[in-house]
Amino acid sequence: MKLLASDPQVKVPVQVSNEIKYMPQGYRYPQEARLETFGPKCYPMKQEWSDLKNWWLLHKKGATTPNWNIAMSCEIDHRPGLVLVEAKAHSNELETRGKPFNNTSANSVENHERIGKAIKEACIGWQCIDNQVNISRDSHYQLANRLAFTWMLAKLGFPVVLLYLGFTGDKGIEDLGTPFSDDSDWQNAFAQYVTGTIPIDLFGKRHEFNNVPVWLLSRSRPVIGVSPPPRPKKSL
């Protein structure tokens, strides 16, 4: 929660109760959240969770919605809501590719089309905030689906804090990509990453969809410990 309050210029009214639900739950339980299954654990007896999955997928069997690095239940503006976190530690994690196209079955092709329509619908919604928003299935897919789900959750009545979190100083992962050195490095890299997809100045602000609040945030924090170096490959 300190991350949400780290900028005194941006006050995010988030409250957490003793009944908080969150995923993952540590090293022993590292599974990430999918909202159509995590949501009912937070707020049961709500039709909205199946509506969310139906909006994203036409054919459910064998298909999945996006995973979230961290998902947490909370109250936002005194309403049941969610904090959703996408975490990055090195430059190669800021991917700009579109959604891979899987044409191995008719169901996969139809799901691909459904996801494209869902993101386009969300893009139109975000363009009511700023007409320069340009999210799509075919570019910056991970960013696009994060923004799309944030919009759809608000449309279904759930306030959301979408937090992009840059971990800094992890020199142990240099073989995977250039680690972010400090907050300035992270913020510059993130601003460059979102260029052409969503204006960076929409981050650090409160927005509303049908009177439901949404916050977009970009924060950083130093890693607690440097990742161990990769193990050398065994010779055959």
N, C-alpha and C positions, 0 to 999 in steps of 0.2 A: 504493500500500500504506500510505502514511502516513495516509490517510483511515480505514483499518480500525483503526489504532492511536491515533487522535486522542483517544479517551476512555480514560484509564488505568483506569477502572472496568470496562471491557468488553474482555476479552482474547480476540481471535479468532485461533486457531492456524492461520493461513494461511501456507503456504510456496510460493514461486514458483521454478521451475527455469529453466534456460537454454532449455528446450524449450517455454516458455510459448506458448500460442496465444491470440489476442485479436482482437476486432473491435469497432468499426472500427479501421483501421490508419493513421489520420491523414487529412489533407486530400486526399491523392491517392487514397486508398481508403476513402471514407466509408461504404461499405455496412454496414448494421447486421446483426446476427446473427439467424438463426432457428435454434432449437436442434436441430431434426431434421437440419439440414445442418452447423451449426457443431460439434455434439457429436461426430460421427464423425471430424472433423479432430483433435479433442483426444484422444478415446479410441476408436480404430477397433475394428472387429470386435465390437461390442456390439449385441445385438438391441434393447436398451432404447430406442434412438433411433427406430426404426420403431414400437415400442410407444407411445412418447410421441405421435407424430403420429396413430396410430390411435386413441388415447384422445381426442384433441381433434377430429379430423375424420373423418366417415364417407366423404365423397367428396373425394378429394385434388386432382383435376384442376381447375385454376383457383382453388383455395382456398389460403389461407396460414395459418400459425400466427403469433403475435405477434412483432414485431421487438423487439430489446433494444438500448437506447442503447449499452451496453457489456456485453460478455461476455468472460470470461477464464478460462482453465484454471488450476488450482492444486492443491495438496494441502491438505486441511482435516482436521485430526486424523489426519494421515498417511494419508489416503485420497484417491483422485482425486475432485476436486470442481470446482465452478464458483462464481465471483463474478459476480453479475448486477446491473447498475446501471440504475436508472431516474432520469434526470436532469431537473431542472426549473429554470427561471430566472425565471419570472414567475407571477403568481397564476392567470392563465387557463389555464395548463397543468395545473392540478390539477382535472381534469374529473370531474364526477360523473354524467355521462350513462351510460345503458346501452349495450349493443351495438346498433348500427343493425340493423334487420330488413330483409333483402333477400329479397323474395318473387318475384324474377324467374324462378326455376326451382325445381323440386322438390328438386334437390340442395342449393341454397342454404338452403331451408327446413329440410331434414333436418340440414344442418350446424349451423344455428342451434340446433336442438333438441339436437344432440349436445354442443355447447359448453355449453349450459345444464346438461345432465346432468353434464358433467365438472366444472364449477364447483361444482355442488351436492355432488358426491362429495367434492371438496376441502374444501368448507365443513364437511362432517361430520367430515372428518379434522382440520381446525383446531379444531373444537369440542371435540375430545378434549383440546386444550391449554387452551382457554378457551371456555366455552359462549356467550359474548357475540359471538363471531365471526359475521358475517352477510354473507358475500360472495355475490353473485349476478351473473348475466349482465345483469340489467336495471337495475343501478345501479352507479356507480363501476366501470365495466367494466374499465378499464385496471388499476386496483388489484386487482380481483378476478382477472384473468387472471395477474397477477404472482404473487399468493399461491397461485393454483391450480397454476401450473407449479412453483413452489418446493416445494409439497407433493408433487406427482407425481414430481419428480426424486428427492426423498428416499425416496419409496415404491419407486422403481426402484434405490435404493442409492447415489445421488450426494449427498454433503453439499453444501449451498448456503449462500452468503452473499447475501442479498437486500439491496441497499443503495439507499435513496432518497437522492439527492444534490441538494441545493439550491445552485445557483450564485448568489452574492450580488453586488450592486453593479453590475449591468449596466444602466446608465441609458440605453443606446442602444436598448433594446427597449421603451421606455415606450409606444410606439404599439401594441404587442401586448398589454400587460398590465402591471400594477404589478410592477416587479422586486423581488425580495427584497433588503432593505437589509443585513441581517447575519444571523448565526446565530440569534439570538433570533427575528427576524421569520420566518425559514424554519421553525424548529421550531414556532412558534405556528400558522403557516398549515398546516403538515403535520398537526399534531394536530387542528386543526379539520376538515381534509379527511377524515381517516380515521374521525372520530366516527360511530358507528352502524354501521360496517363491520368494524373490528377495533380492540380496545382499544389505545390508544397505548402503554400500559405493556408490551405484548409486544415493542416495539422496544427495542433495546439489551440483548437477552437471547438466551441459547442455548436452543433447543428440540430435541426429538427426536421422530422418527417411526420406529418399529421400529428403535430404536437408531442411527438415522442423524441426525447433527446438522444443525441449521439455525439460522442467525442472521438476525434482522431488525434492520437498522440505519437510522438517519436521521442524515445528516451534511451539512455545508455546507462550501463553500470559496469564497473571493473569485475572481471572474473574473480571468484574466491580463490581459485588455484589454477595454475597453468596445466593444460592437458598433457598427459605423458606422451613422449615421442612414440611414433609408430614402431611396432615390433618389426625387426628385420625379417625378410622372407627366408624361409628355410630352403636351402639348396636341395635339389633332387638328386 
